[in-house]
Every structure is written in structure tokens, then in C-alpha cells.
């Protein structure tokens, strides 16, 4: 397996599909905004078949390199300010993409879109990468044929919608990613905290006392969001912030405000579950149904 680069980069997986090329273009725009180089990765592993079919290894290698060469040429013409490098990695897709993510600010991958109702078709590779990556992963779908190119929030002009949950420390990595992205783009952040009425037995006497001191459950949630945002407001004073607290499930509330977003940012708690890493219900909902790119940020 190839070693990840030590310099800060934005990485994107490319396989020649329209989805991956849209992801690479999104990654190039982000790299330009952050003044970072872009590294394209194409996973290709020679695997001879145990069947009597003619296989030409050199032709397959040329085809793999051609995928990257075409992507590099297109991106350099569209984003001449961005340093673009590319590598064919001799590995299967998931390990290759995870290795690329380890050495990058973020990894960008493509998803197939099937309209607002059906949402994304993330694919097994994408789900495995997002669930196991140690760095943020952004999922981008190819624009619909009927949609005007480079128009609206899809071109990066919309606000950054970020889901916040838990306390200040728990959401720090997610909020940092959202504010840094907003600052690079010159847009605002909409911080969303969803809450629900818990069963009577779910709250301890101590937590109920804190809620009472805050004036009730919703004011308690608003206070928790404000406290979590405070250090990032101070660090990024030029980024406008909208606080959004609403009763409902996290996925539903985030999707209700996704229409004007240029990017949605959610967290994924790093768990060592018996059945392997998972992306979580909120990330799953927005990855499959949000109309904009979605960044999933791992955190403890």
C-alpha cells in the first residue's frame, strides 16, 4: 500500500465516472479556496481471472492511467491556480481511499444522485470509506442533466449547515471544519441542534435540574448550542452565524434547512463496535437525501 504524503493536501478518488469527476472538480475548487494542492487517486489492482478470458495487463494499466490523465488535464484547465498531482494506487478501492484520506485535510468521493426524493446512492465503497476514515470525507454527487451548471449553492455559494450535538468538546472537530470551510468561502454558518422530549426515565435528577435552571428543555438546548459555538465565533469573528434549535430527529431537522446550503457538515462518532465501524443514523440520512455535498467528520 502506498504511503500517504506528509504535506497538507485535499485528496479525491477518481474512477472515470461522472460522479467521481464531479467530486474531483469540487475538491479542486476547495483546494483553490484553501490554497492547498490536490491529489487525485485511482485504485487499480491487477487481478488475473481464473477463467479462460483474454486479459492484457499493459492495456489495463494504460486505461487506469488514462482515467487520471484525462481528469488532471480537465482540472488544470478549469482550475489553473491549483497544483494537481495524480497517482494510480495498486490496491483495492477502500484501502486505497482510506490511505489517501489519512494524509489529507479531507477526502472527496462521488455519489450517484437519483433526485430529491430517492436521494443518493452512496454505494458500498463510499459507506465503508466514510465509516472507517480518520479524516473528514466529503460526498459529492454529479449534477443532474437538467440543472444549470455552476449555479446556486451547488457552486459553493450557499451557507455551511452544521449539525451540533453533545457538549463543547464532543462537537469541536465538527464545528472547526464547518467554520474553517465557511471562512475560506466567505459565507455564513447555520448551526443546527435538534432535540426531542426524552422518556421520563432517560434524564437523571442532575440533568433535569440543569434544564430547570435554564428555564426548560428548549432553553437548555439553546444554551448548550451557544456554549459550543462560543470558541469558534471568537476564532472566526468574520463568519456570520445563525443558531437553529428545533425539536425533531437530527436528520429531519438538518434536511429541513438544507435547501440553501453549499455544504452540510455532520459528525461521526468513532466507535469500535463488534460489527465494525458505522456512519450513524444522522449521517446516513443526510448522505442519502441532502441536495448538497455532505462532509462527515470523525470525532471521539
Secondary structure, 3 states (H helix, E strand, C coil): CCCCCCCCEEEEECCCCHHHHHHHHHHHHHHHHHCCEEEEEEECCCCCCCCCCCCCHHHHHHHHHHHHHHHHHHHHHHCCCCCEEEEEECCCHHHHHHHHHHCCCEEEEEEEECHHHHCEECCHHHHHHHHHCCCEEEEEECCCCCCCCCCHHHHCCCEEEEECCCCCCCCHHHHHHHHHHHHHHCCCEEEEEEECCCCCCCCCHHHHHHHHHCCCHHHHHHHHHHHHHHHHHHHCCCCCEEEEEEECCHHHHHHHCCCCEEEEEEEEECCCCCCCCCCCHHHHHHHHHCCCEEEEEEEC
